[in-house]
Amino acid sequence: MSSLESVIVEIRAAEGGADAKLLVEEQLAIYVRLGGRRSL
C-alpha cells in the first residue's frame, strides 16, 4: 500500500433530511477511525 499525506473523501447526504445527516455523520466517523488505524 502506498503512503499518502492526505485523503479527500466526499460524502453527500442528498435527500432525506435529518436521517440522511445522521447517516453521513456515522459514515464520517467510520472513515476517520479507519484512517486513524491505517495512519492516513
mmCIF file of the N, C-alpha and C atoms, coordinates in Angstrom:
data_MODEL
# 
_entry.id   MODEL 
# 
loop_
_atom_site.group_PDB 
_atom_site.id 
_atom_site.type_symbol 
_atom_site.label_atom_id 
_atom_site.label_alt_id 
_atom_site.label_comp_id 
_atom_site.label_asym_id 
_atom_site.label_entity_id 
_atom_site.label_seq_id 
_atom_site.pdbx_PDB_ins_code 
_atom_site.Cartn_x 
_atom_site.Cartn_y 
_atom_site.Cartn_z 
_atom_site.occupancy 
_atom_site.B_iso_or_equiv 
_atom_site.pdbx_formal_charge 
_atom_site.auth_seq_id 
_atom_site.auth_comp_id 
_atom_site.auth_asym_id 
_atom_site.auth_atom_id 
_atom_site.pdbx_PDB_model_num 
ATOM 1   N N  . MET A 1 1  ? 0.856   -1.178 0.000  1.00 0.00 ? 1  MET A N  1 
ATOM 2   C CA . MET A 1 1  ? 0.000   0.000  0.000  1.00 0.00 ? 1  MET A CA 1 
ATOM 3   C C  . MET A 1 1  ? 0.899   1.236  0.000  1.00 0.00 ? 1  MET A C  1 
ATOM 4   N N  . SER A 1 2  ? 0.542   2.230  -0.771 1.00 0.00 ? 2  SER A N  1 
ATOM 5   C CA . SER A 1 2  ? 1.342   3.440  -0.864 1.00 0.00 ? 2  SER A CA 1 
ATOM 6   C C  . SER A 1 2  ? 1.077   4.369  0.310  1.00 0.00 ? 2  SER A C  1 
ATOM 7   N N  . SER A 1 3  ? 2.032   5.221  0.596  1.00 0.00 ? 3  SER A N  1 
ATOM 8   C CA . SER A 1 3  ? 1.917   6.189  1.684  1.00 0.00 ? 3  SER A CA 1 
ATOM 9   C C  . SER A 1 3  ? 1.271   7.466  1.149  1.00 0.00 ? 3  SER A C  1 
ATOM 10  N N  . LEU A 1 4  ? 0.253   7.934  1.829  1.00 0.00 ? 4  LEU A N  1 
ATOM 11  C CA . LEU A 1 4  ? -0.446  9.151  1.424  1.00 0.00 ? 4  LEU A CA 1 
ATOM 12  C C  . LEU A 1 4  ? -0.323  10.203 2.517  1.00 0.00 ? 4  LEU A C  1 
ATOM 13  N N  . GLU A 1 5  ? -0.198  11.444 2.137  1.00 0.00 ? 5  GLU A N  1 
ATOM 14  C CA . GLU A 1 5  ? -0.143  12.520 3.114  1.00 0.00 ? 5  GLU A CA 1 
ATOM 15  C C  . GLU A 1 5  ? -1.527  13.053 3.443  1.00 0.00 ? 5  GLU A C  1 
ATOM 16  N N  . SER A 1 6  ? -2.454  12.972 2.500  1.00 0.00 ? 6  SER A N  1 
ATOM 17  C CA . SER A 1 6  ? -3.806  13.453 2.752  1.00 0.00 ? 6  SER A CA 1 
ATOM 18  C C  . SER A 1 6  ? -4.787  12.646 1.909  1.00 0.00 ? 6  SER A C  1 
ATOM 19  N N  . VAL A 1 7  ? -5.998  12.603 2.407  1.00 0.00 ? 7  VAL A N  1 
ATOM 20  C CA . VAL A 1 7  ? -7.055  11.863 1.723  1.00 0.00 ? 7  VAL A CA 1 
ATOM 21  C C  . VAL A 1 7  ? -8.284  12.754 1.687  1.00 0.00 ? 7  VAL A C  1 
ATOM 22  N N  . ILE A 1 8  ? -8.952  12.786 0.554  1.00 0.00 ? 8  ILE A N  1 
ATOM 23  C CA . ILE A 1 8  ? -10.193 13.540 0.431  1.00 0.00 ? 8  ILE A CA 1 
ATOM 24  C C  . ILE A 1 8  ? -11.313 12.544 0.201  1.00 0.00 ? 8  ILE A C  1 
ATOM 25  N N  . VAL A 1 9  ? -12.309 12.596 1.068  1.00 0.00 ? 9  VAL A N  1 
ATOM 26  C CA . VAL A 1 9  ? -13.474 11.729 0.944  1.00 0.00 ? 9  VAL A CA 1 
ATOM 27  C C  . VAL A 1 9  ? -14.697 12.630 0.928  1.00 0.00 ? 9  VAL A C  1 
ATOM 28  N N  . GLU A 1 10 ? -15.527 12.476 -0.075 1.00 0.00 ? 10 GLU A N  1 
ATOM 29  C CA . GLU A 1 10 ? -16.747 13.277 -0.171 1.00 0.00 ? 10 GLU A CA 1 
ATOM 30  C C  . GLU A 1 10 ? -17.939 12.376 0.111  1.00 0.00 ? 10 GLU A C  1 
ATOM 31  N N  . ILE A 1 11 ? -18.717 12.764 1.107  1.00 0.00 ? 11 ILE A N  1 
ATOM 32  C CA . ILE A 1 11 ? -19.930 12.024 1.464  1.00 0.00 ? 11 ILE A CA 1 
ATOM 33  C C  . ILE A 1 11 ? -21.074 13.017 1.367  1.00 0.00 ? 11 ILE A C  1 
ATOM 34  N N  . ARG A 1 12 ? -22.066 12.674 0.556  1.00 0.00 ? 12 ARG A N  1 
ATOM 35  C CA . ARG A 1 12 ? -23.201 13.577 0.365  1.00 0.00 ? 12 ARG A CA 1 
ATOM 36  C C  . ARG A 1 12 ? -24.463 12.976 0.955  1.00 0.00 ? 12 ARG A C  1 
ATOM 37  N N  . ALA A 1 13 ? -25.229 13.808 1.646  1.00 0.00 ? 13 ALA A N  1 
ATOM 38  C CA . ALA A 1 13 ? -26.465 13.351 2.270  1.00 0.00 ? 13 ALA A CA 1 
ATOM 39  C C  . ALA A 1 13 ? -27.596 13.252 1.262  1.00 0.00 ? 13 ALA A C  1 
ATOM 40  N N  . ALA A 1 14 ? -27.557 14.041 0.205  1.00 0.00 ? 14 ALA A N  1 
ATOM 41  C CA . ALA A 1 14 ? -28.625 14.080 -0.807 1.00 0.00 ? 14 ALA A CA 1 
ATOM 42  C C  . ALA A 1 14 ? -29.960 14.368 -0.137 1.00 0.00 ? 14 ALA A C  1 
ATOM 43  N N  . GLU A 1 15 ? -30.974 13.557 -0.425 1.00 0.00 ? 15 GLU A N  1 
ATOM 44  C CA . GLU A 1 15 ? -32.291 13.788 0.169  1.00 0.00 ? 15 GLU A CA 1 
ATOM 45  C C  . GLU A 1 15 ? -32.451 12.916 1.406  1.00 0.00 ? 15 GLU A C  1 
ATOM 46  N N  . GLY A 1 16 ? -33.306 13.335 2.306  1.00 0.00 ? 16 GLY A N  1 
ATOM 47  C CA . GLY A 1 16 ? -33.571 12.517 3.479  1.00 0.00 ? 16 GLY A CA 1 
ATOM 48  C C  . GLY A 1 16 ? -33.607 13.290 4.772  1.00 0.00 ? 16 GLY A C  1 
ATOM 49  N N  . GLY A 1 17 ? -33.237 14.552 4.714  1.00 0.00 ? 17 GLY A N  1 
ATOM 50  C CA . GLY A 1 17 ? -33.328 15.393 5.910  1.00 0.00 ? 17 GLY A CA 1 
ATOM 51  C C  . GLY A 1 17 ? -32.433 14.938 7.037  1.00 0.00 ? 17 GLY A C  1 
ATOM 52  N N  . ALA A 1 18 ? -33.001 14.886 8.237  1.00 0.00 ? 18 ALA A N  1 
ATOM 53  C CA . ALA A 1 18 ? -32.236 14.572 9.444  1.00 0.00 ? 18 ALA A CA 1 
ATOM 54  C C  . ALA A 1 18 ? -31.660 13.161 9.398  1.00 0.00 ? 18 ALA A C  1 
ATOM 55  N N  . ASP A 1 19 ? -32.409 12.210 8.835  1.00 0.00 ? 19 ASP A N  1 
ATOM 56  C CA . ASP A 1 19 ? -31.918 10.831 8.755  1.00 0.00 ? 19 ASP A CA 1 
ATOM 57  C C  . ASP A 1 19 ? -30.673 10.744 7.877  1.00 0.00 ? 19 ASP A C  1 
ATOM 58  N N  . ALA A 1 20 ? -30.693 11.440 6.766  1.00 0.00 ? 20 ALA A N  1 
ATOM 59  C CA . ALA A 1 20 ? -29.539 11.432 5.867  1.00 0.00 ? 20 ALA A CA 1 
ATOM 60  C C  . ALA A 1 20 ? -28.336 12.079 6.545  1.00 0.00 ? 20 ALA A C  1 
ATOM 61  N N  . LYS A 1 21 ? -28.572 13.124 7.302  1.00 0.00 ? 21 LYS A N  1 
ATOM 62  C CA . LYS A 1 21 ? -27.480 13.791 8.020  1.00 0.00 ? 21 LYS A CA 1 
ATOM 63  C C  . LYS A 1 21 ? -26.854 12.846 9.041  1.00 0.00 ? 21 LYS A C  1 
ATOM 64  N N  . LEU A 1 22 ? -27.672 12.096 9.757  1.00 0.00 ? 22 LEU A N  1 
ATOM 65  C CA . LEU A 1 22 ? -27.151 11.143 10.733 1.00 0.00 ? 22 LEU A CA 1 
ATOM 66  C C  . LEU A 1 22 ? -26.330 10.050 10.051 1.00 0.00 ? 22 LEU A C  1 
ATOM 67  N N  . LEU A 1 23 ? -26.794 9.570  8.908  1.00 0.00 ? 23 LEU A N  1 
ATOM 68  C CA . LEU A 1 23 ? -26.063 8.550  8.173  1.00 0.00 ? 23 LEU A CA 1 
ATOM 69  C C  . LEU A 1 23 ? -24.690 9.070  7.750  1.00 0.00 ? 23 LEU A C  1 
ATOM 70  N N  . VAL A 1 24 ? -24.642 10.291 7.254  1.00 0.00 ? 24 VAL A N  1 
ATOM 71  C CA . VAL A 1 24 ? -23.371 10.891 6.831  1.00 0.00 ? 24 VAL A CA 1 
ATOM 72  C C  . VAL A 1 24 ? -22.435 11.046 8.028  1.00 0.00 ? 24 VAL A C  1 
ATOM 73  N N  . GLU A 1 25 ? -22.963 11.458 9.162  1.00 0.00 ? 25 GLU A N  1 
ATOM 74  C CA . GLU A 1 25 ? -22.130 11.605 10.362 1.00 0.00 ? 25 GLU A CA 1 
ATOM 75  C C  . GLU A 1 25 ? -21.554 10.256 10.789 1.00 0.00 ? 25 GLU A C  1 
ATOM 76  N N  . GLU A 1 26 ? -22.345 9.200  10.701 1.00 0.00 ? 26 GLU A N  1 
ATOM 77  C CA . GLU A 1 26 ? -21.860 7.854  11.049 1.00 0.00 ? 26 GLU A CA 1 
ATOM 78  C C  . GLU A 1 26 ? -20.793 7.395  10.070 1.00 0.00 ? 26 GLU A C  1 
ATOM 79  N N  . GLN A 1 27 ? -21.025 7.631  8.781  1.00 0.00 ? 27 GLN A N  1 
ATOM 80  C CA . GLN A 1 27 ? -20.041 7.242  7.773  1.00 0.00 ? 27 GLN A CA 1 
ATOM 81  C C  . GLN A 1 27 ? -18.734 7.995  7.971  1.00 0.00 ? 27 GLN A C  1 
ATOM 82  N N  . LEU A 1 28 ? -18.816 9.278  8.266  1.00 0.00 ? 28 LEU A N  1 
ATOM 83  C CA . LEU A 1 28 ? -17.611 10.069 8.502  1.00 0.00 ? 28 LEU A CA 1 
ATOM 84  C C  . LEU A 1 28 ? -16.832 9.517  9.685  1.00 0.00 ? 28 LEU A C  1 
ATOM 85  N N  . ALA A 1 29 ? -17.518 9.190  10.763 1.00 0.00 ? 29 ALA A N  1 
ATOM 86  C CA . ALA A 1 29 ? -16.852 8.639  11.944 1.00 0.00 ? 29 ALA A CA 1 
ATOM 87  C C  . ALA A 1 29 ? -16.138 7.330  11.607 1.00 0.00 ? 29 ALA A C  1 
ATOM 88  N N  . ILE A 1 30 ? -16.770 6.499  10.780 1.00 0.00 ? 30 ILE A N  1 
ATOM 89  C CA . ILE A 1 30 ? -16.156 5.232  10.377 1.00 0.00 ? 30 ILE A CA 1 
ATOM 90  C C  . ILE A 1 30 ? -14.879 5.491  9.577  1.00 0.00 ? 30 ILE A C  1 
ATOM 91  N N  . TYR A 1 31 ? -14.950 6.398  8.608  1.00 0.00 ? 31 TYR A N  1 
ATOM 92  C CA . TYR A 1 31 ? -13.766 6.697  7.789  1.00 0.00 ? 31 TYR A CA 1 
ATOM 93  C C  . TYR A 1 31 ? -12.653 7.331  8.613  1.00 0.00 ? 31 TYR A C  1 
ATOM 94  N N  . VAL A 1 32 ? -13.004 8.164  9.580  1.00 0.00 ? 32 VAL A N  1 
ATOM 95  C CA . VAL A 1 32 ? -11.978 8.790  10.437 1.00 0.00 ? 32 VAL A CA 1 
ATOM 96  C C  . VAL A 1 32 ? -11.282 7.719  11.265 1.00 0.00 ? 32 VAL A C  1 
ATOM 97  N N  . ARG A 1 33 ? -12.042 6.781  11.838 1.00 0.00 ? 33 ARG A N  1 
ATOM 98  C CA . ARG A 1 33 ? -11.443 5.694  12.624 1.00 0.00 ? 33 ARG A CA 1 
ATOM 99  C C  . ARG A 1 33 ? -10.556 4.818  11.744 1.00 0.00 ? 33 ARG A C  1 
ATOM 100 N N  . LEU A 1 34 ? -11.039 4.478  10.549 1.00 0.00 ? 34 LEU A N  1 
ATOM 101 C CA . LEU A 1 34 ? -10.265 3.653  9.638  1.00 0.00 ? 34 LEU A CA 1 
ATOM 102 C C  . LEU A 1 34 ? -8.959  4.346  9.243  1.00 0.00 ? 34 LEU A C  1 
ATOM 103 N N  . GLY A 1 35 ? -9.055  5.639  8.928  1.00 0.00 ? 35 GLY A N  1 
ATOM 104 C CA . GLY A 1 35 ? -7.855  6.398  8.580  1.00 0.00 ? 35 GLY A CA 1 
ATOM 105 C C  . GLY A 1 35 ? -6.868  6.451  9.723  1.00 0.00 ? 35 GLY A C  1 
ATOM 106 N N  . GLY A 1 36 ? -7.380  6.589  10.941 1.00 0.00 ? 36 GLY A N  1 
ATOM 107 C CA . GLY A 1 36 ? -6.507  6.601  12.114 1.00 0.00 ? 36 GLY A CA 1 
ATOM 108 C C  . GLY A 1 36 ? -5.792  5.276  12.312 1.00 0.00 ? 36 GLY A C  1 
ATOM 109 N N  . ARG A 1 37 ? -6.508  4.195  12.092 1.00 0.00 ? 37 ARG A N  1 
ATOM 110 C CA . ARG A 1 37 ? -5.906  2.868  12.252 1.00 0.00 ? 37 ARG A CA 1 
ATOM 111 C C  . ARG A 1 37 ? -4.840  2.607  11.196 1.00 0.00 ? 37 ARG A C  1 
ATOM 112 N N  . ARG A 1 38 ? -5.049  3.156  10.009 1.00 0.00 ? 38 ARG A N  1 
ATOM 113 C CA . ARG A 1 38 ? -4.105  2.929  8.916  1.00 0.00 ? 38 ARG A CA 1 
ATOM 114 C C  . ARG A 1 38 ? -3.123  4.089  8.758  1.00 0.00 ? 38 ARG A C  1 
ATOM 115 N N  . SER A 1 39 ? -3.131  5.007  9.705  1.00 0.00 ? 39 SER A N  1 
ATOM 116 C CA . SER A 1 39 ? -2.209  6.157  9.717  1.00 0.00 ? 39 SER A CA 1 
ATOM 117 C C  . SER A 1 39 ? -2.315  6.994  8.451  1.00 0.00 ? 39 SER A C  1 
ATOM 118 N N  . LEU A 1 40 ? -3.538  7.245  8.000  1.00 0.00 ? 40 LEU A N  1 
ATOM 119 C CA . LEU A 1 40 ? -3.749  8.081  6.812  1.00 0.00 ? 40 LEU A CA 1 
ATOM 120 C C  . LEU A 1 40 ? -3.957  9.517  7.217  1.00 0.00 ? 40 LEU A C  1 
# 
